[in-house]
Amino acid sequence: MTAAFQVNNEFQLTLAEEGALPTGPSMRRGTVSVVLVDMDEEGDKDLFMVQDGDDLFTKSDRLLINDGGGRFLLEDSFFRLPSDQAQGTGGVAGDLDGDHDEDVVVTNRTVTRILANSFGSFRMLREDALPADETAGVAPILFDADRDGDLDMFVAHATGKNRLYENKGDLTFAPFADALPAADAGATAALATDLDGDGAQDLCLVTPTSRVRVLLNSGKGKFTDVTASRVSATTADGAGTVRVRAITAGDFNGDQKIDLIVSHHLGRLTLLKNRGSSGEPSVWQGLEETPASFPEPLTTIPAMSLAVGDVNLDGQLDLFVATGAASPSLLNDYLFLNQDGVLRRASIAQFADIARDGRQVQIFDADMDGDVDVIVINAEGGHILWLND
């Protein structure tokens, strides 16, 4: 089978050759998230697969080690991962203790776990490394909330209040007191980025009711909800067909400001342009919808996950969309190429013989050749690695 994104003979994304990713029944289901992590300090990204399967072979997390050329080998997890693993919901990697090794945070159905990287193997920290939590987290992110030089942890909760934890510097974390707004509605997705240009990372959330929330950071880990006054009403309200599912960030029009792209339940994609700051003192003007940014939108196709990167090496951020639905055989993933702030859909060969149900997409240089590649995690039908030629 051959399939490719082909654009004016300038470049193409092609399916990696057979064997680039492990195959077999246990690799074709149960994965809910992939974490990019350089676990062995070789400079390439390995794959930490967060699992939520229903049997012995698919419920335990696993490691795929990059051989440096874009082939990923299933590692014997007995030597690399702790044996006590609960069923996962999400994950993220970052250097939590300043030792230059990337550690991993995994959320699951009962608890958030920290896996400390020690010479390429992970050890699970004591349960008291994080305060006890009464609800399951779904979307962990790491960022320096208080600008003290280390990575703090935000954990989104779909059925309870979100959590923000301060990194104490010794692989333990404590709650930030009164850091998040009191009227916390939880979240199903989250990202941290500097929207108002003050050097502090702000929070962008998708709530369980499919609304976008923007929390500005004071610079010391205190967050204020500015959604009502700074985000376009149709996106913030999340009513009807504009209910939000996924979110990503980047400078899509080259004005040195961070914009957002959100996907909606019925396929609509929206670019929220950052209006920047003005006045004296400087006040951030918020985000506004720019409908002309997607002249060829998706229709009725659920966009489950978004990822950005400069796929065609023209200096502009492009968008890759992983789709998913109850009938995965009808779906394809989509690449939108950025042309001066207008994102146009690239062509794709049809996947008539692959049943897929996309859950997450990541963009990274899998084969270390200087351009970015794409991995799509599917609930069914196996995962897909696109290599950039």
Disulfide bonds with the S-S distance in Angstrom:
none
